[in-house]
Amino acid sequence: MVRRSTLIIALLALAACRAQPAPQREPEAPPLAASAELVGEYRVAGVDGSDIDLPHAITASISADRIHLVSDCVNMAWSYTLADGRLATEQAPAEGCARGFEPTEQALLAAFDVADTVRRTPANALEFSGGGHSVTLFSQ
């Protein structure tokens, strides 16, 4: 008898779980289509889903064809094109100090090297993504 009532309880619990609607996800914003939509000054807020946790800020300046990051004395840069929602980046020379890169800076290098899409998030941030990586920027 106990076994039968356990089975009934389990079936009722399963039915209750199935009866609840799945949580609604916000639809993903379409990719930005033109470099003019990116031009500006930004604070780098996150990389690969994690917040930036350094004793200094990382900033980004984006022009019509260049992304330039400054992290303390480290400079990183990419030339880029954005057409029909497809982003293409290529590392560009940027002078900076001779210290090694922090893990966060290495993650930023990897993320911008493979980024192929950029979108606006619901919080109005820019999100660069591609190759399993992402970078989040907020306007300054």
C-alpha positions as CSV (number, residue, x, y, z in Angstrom):
1,M,0.0,0.0,0.0
2,V,2.8,2.4,0.9
3,R,4.5,1.7,-2.5
4,R,1.3,2.5,-4.4
5,S,0.7,5.8,-2.5
6,T,4.3,6.8,-3.1
7,L,3.8,6.2,-6.8
8,I,0.6,8.2,-6.9
9,I,2.3,11.1,-5.0
10,A,5.2,11.0,-7.5
11,L,2.9,11.1,-10.5
12,L,0.9,14.0,-9.0
13,A,4.1,15.9,-8.4
14,L,5.2,15.2,-12.0
15,A,1.9,16.4,-13.4
16,A,2.1,19.6,-11.3
17,C,5.6,20.3,-12.7
18,R,4.4,19.9,-16.3
19,A,1.4,22.1,-15.7
20,Q,3.5,25.1,-14.9
21,P,4.4,27.2,-17.9
22,A,8.1,27.6,-18.8
23,P,9.6,30.9,-17.8
24,Q,9.6,33.5,-20.5
25,R,12.9,34.5,-21.9
26,E,13.2,38.0,-23.4
27,P,13.7,37.7,-27.2
28,E,17.3,38.3,-28.2
29,A,17.9,41.7,-29.8
30,P,19.0,41.7,-33.4
31,P,22.7,42.2,-34.1
32,L,23.7,45.8,-34.7
33,A,24.3,46.5,-38.4
34,A,26.6,49.5,-38.7
35,S,29.7,50.8,-36.9
36,A,28.1,54.2,-36.3
37,E,26.0,52.4,-33.7
38,L,29.1,51.5,-31.7
39,V,31.1,54.8,-31.7
40,G,31.6,56.0,-28.1
41,E,33.3,55.7,-24.8
42,Y,32.6,52.7,-22.6
43,R,33.4,50.9,-19.3
44,V,34.1,47.2,-19.7
45,A,31.7,45.6,-17.2
46,G,32.2,41.9,-17.9
47,V,33.8,39.1,-19.9
48,D,32.5,35.6,-20.5
49,G,29.6,36.1,-18.1
50,S,31.8,37.3,-15.1
51,D,32.0,40.9,-13.8
52,I,35.4,42.7,-14.1
53,D,37.0,42.4,-10.6
54,L,40.2,44.3,-10.8
55,P,41.6,47.2,-8.7
56,H,41.3,49.5,-11.7
57,A,38.7,50.1,-14.4
58,I,39.0,48.9,-17.9
59,T,37.7,51.4,-20.5
60,A,37.0,51.1,-24.2
61,S,37.0,53.7,-26.9
62,I,35.3,52.7,-30.2
63,S,35.6,54.6,-33.4
64,A,34.2,53.8,-36.8
65,D,36.9,51.2,-37.4
66,R,38.9,50.6,-34.2
67,I,38.3,49.2,-30.7
68,H,40.8,50.4,-28.1
69,L,40.9,49.0,-24.5
70,V,42.9,50.5,-21.6
71,S,43.5,48.4,-18.5
72,D,45.9,50.2,-16.1
73,C,48.9,50.6,-18.3
74,V,48.0,47.8,-20.8
75,N,46.5,48.8,-24.1
76,M,44.8,46.4,-26.5
77,A,43.3,47.3,-29.8
78,W,41.5,45.8,-32.8
79,S,40.6,47.1,-36.2
80,Y,37.1,46.0,-37.1
81,T,34.4,46.0,-39.7
82,L,30.6,45.6,-39.1
83,A,28.4,45.0,-42.0
84,D,24.9,43.4,-42.2
85,G,25.2,42.3,-38.5
86,R,28.5,40.5,-38.9
87,L,31.5,41.7,-36.9
88,A,35.1,41.0,-37.9
89,T,38.0,41.9,-35.7
90,E,41.8,41.8,-36.1
91,Q,44.3,42.7,-33.4
92,A,46.0,46.0,-34.0
93,P,49.2,47.5,-32.5
94,A,48.8,49.4,-29.3
95,E,51.6,50.7,-27.1
96,G,51.5,50.0,-23.4
97,C,53.6,48.9,-20.5
98,A,55.6,45.7,-20.5
99,R,53.9,43.9,-17.6
100,G,52.2,40.6,-18.3
101,F,48.4,40.4,-18.8
102,E,46.1,39.7,-16.0
103,P,43.7,36.7,-16.6
104,T,40.9,39.1,-17.1
105,E,42.9,40.9,-19.8
106,Q,43.7,37.6,-21.5
107,A,40.0,36.7,-21.5
108,L,39.3,40.1,-23.2
109,L,41.9,39.4,-25.8
110,A,40.4,36.0,-26.5
111,A,36.8,37.3,-26.6
112,F,37.5,40.3,-29.0
113,D,39.6,38.1,-31.2
114,V,36.7,35.8,-32.0
115,A,33.7,38.2,-31.6
116,D,31.4,38.0,-34.6
117,T,28.3,39.7,-33.4
118,V,27.4,42.8,-31.3
119,R,23.9,43.5,-29.8
120,R,22.3,45.8,-27.3
121,T,21.2,44.1,-24.1
122,P,17.9,44.9,-22.3
123,A,20.1,47.0,-19.9
124,N,21.3,49.0,-23.0
125,A,24.8,47.6,-22.8
126,L,26.8,46.5,-25.8
127,E,27.5,42.8,-25.9
128,F,30.1,41.5,-28.2
129,S,30.0,37.7,-28.6
130,G,31.2,34.8,-30.7
131,G,33.3,31.6,-30.3
132,G,31.8,30.9,-26.9
133,H,33.0,34.3,-25.5
134,S,31.3,37.6,-24.6
135,V,32.2,41.1,-23.5
136,T,29.8,43.6,-22.0
137,L,30.3,47.3,-22.3
138,F,28.3,50.2,-20.7
139,S,28.4,53.8,-21.9
140,Q,30.4,56.2,-19.8
